[in-house]
Amino acid sequence: MPGKIRFSSPAGNGPALGPFQKLRFEGEKLYAWPQRELVAEHVGHHWVAQGKEFSRLDLFADEVLVAFEGDGGERSRELGPFSHFSCVNGVAYGDRRIVAFCDPDRGDWFSYDVGSRWSTMVVTLTVIQKG
C-alpha cells in the first residue's frame, strides 16, 4: 500500500498528496512514478507544489527505501528502510540524517552513503496493512 507526501512551511502545512508508491527526484523535479506526473519542483530554496511555495516535504509511510539511478541505467544499492524521510533546501534526510543533496548547478544528486553523483533519486514508499 502506498504512502503520502506532506508539504509544509513556517506558515503551516500544505496539501497531503498521494497515495504514491514510487517517486523519482530527477534533479530538482519530483515525479510520481510510473505515471511520470510532475508533483513538485525545487525552485530556489523552496518546493513549488500546486502553485504554492513550501520549505519542506515529508513522506509518510511505514518504510521508505531510497536508491539512485544514472543516465546509463546503472542503479545503486538500496538504502533504508527509513521510518522518516524529508527534503529541506535540497537536502534529503532519512531518519534525520543526510542521505543525499541536490546540486542545482549540475542537476544531479550526491549520495553520501553511496559516495557518488546520480541523475535520479528513486524513493519507494510502503505502508504495511495491519490486521
Number of C-alpha atoms within 10 A of each C-alpha: 12 17 21 17 22 17 24 18 14 8 8 8 13 18 12 15 14 15 15 21 19 20 23 24 23 19 22 21 17 22 19 19 16 11 9 11 12 15 19 23 19 24 14 11 13 19 28 19 18 11 8 12 19 24 18 24 23 18 23 23 23 17 19 24 18 23 19 26 19 15 9 7 7 9 15 15 11 13 16 16 17 17 16 18 27 22 22 17 17 23 17 22 18 20 14 12 12 16 22 25 21 26 16 14 7 10 15 20 28 20 20 12 11 16 9 12 20 24 20 24 26 19 23 19 27 20 15 12 7 4 3
